[in-house]
């Protein structure tokens, strides 16, 4: 069967489709399937008019976060209204956590969890005109009931490139997938599992070399915790492996390129910020800042949300980062479930201490996400005392606090109403 894949290639979801397109691009059966990357909704709607005329089946793919559900809902309505014959598929954080809700938006198939293996098998079946509804890792509606075909095995990251270089597209390199901590507010462990898996140094370097040949010399990685690379359990640091990795990347990129590890789009856990990890960073990388996940200044909130570290870990991480010449950007989530006045006061006190040491505060508001332990909890509210503290901090230094906490407070309310009452 002659089939095309049309990807809604929005900025927020580009990394997901880089991985999926790369998997399709190296498979012998699917590598010649044309993939159209469309960045804007209007271009997608108009482009489908021509694209679908040339194929027996046109598949339109969307990956999205819960914060994007309203935008995606409108998009699906337009596609269903103007292009009824296309097959709509979805994946990513929200569809994985809210399978039924996503299907009822109008999607034909949802890809659950990591999807490189399942997307390849899916397109193989379509191309060969075979039934695709019995492959593992997908869900669909049958007589208004959700049919989930079951979990697939973990994806081997070395099996596929991190981006579809064969299609002229590049991006950040995913080096680690999975997280063993399973914080109550986070989807990562639910989407990718608690077992950490790493792309080998050889495959990372291979991808990096492809970028350098295209004069793309800014090296950045995707990982839930940059200092856990090559760790067997994701909780301990493999310092020898980390040094080999950084040394080899440095060899490739210097003197012209830049290497960023533990800054956007990755971060580090506070207990992994140590003298030896920072020495490696200072020797081989070019970071100006390090993103450290603290999330709260309350020991009680840290315990209840299963963060797995103490305030002392954060305090030490900030002091060490400053000592080594880095700006520590410390993540805080305001309004986490169960937050009391004492928790608020503890957080304010802790933030002030960190700022005095030289940290900046990256402020967030708690948003309930599907599949997490906090999915049904009330939306985060920023306590007036915290708002006042932030205001005073910003008067003294306009760069010391940053983030979208006020927007997230509004989004949290909408998400809560959707997850609890189905209100879109």
Secondary structure, 3 states (H helix, E strand, C coil): CCEEEEEECCHHHHHHHHHHHHHHHHCCCCCCCEEEEECCHHHHHHHHHHHHHHCCEEEEEEECCHHHHHHHHHHHHHHHHHCCCCEEEEECHHHHHCHHHHHHHCCCEEECCCCHHHHHHHHHHHHCCCCCCCCCCEEEEECCEEEECCCCCCCCHHHCCCCCHHHCCCCCEECEECCCCCCCCCCHHHHHCCCCEECCHHHHHHHHHHHHHCCCCEEEEECCCHHHCCCCCCCCCCHHHHHHHHHHHHHHHCCCCEEECCCCCCCEEHHHCCHHHHHHHHHHCCCCEEEEEEECCCHHHHHHCCCCCCHHHHHHHHHHHHHCCCEEEEEEEECCCCCCHHHHHHHHHHHHHHHHHCCEEEEEECCCCCCCCCCCCCCCCCCHHHHHHHHHHHHHCCCCEEECHHHHHHHHHHHHHHHHHCCC
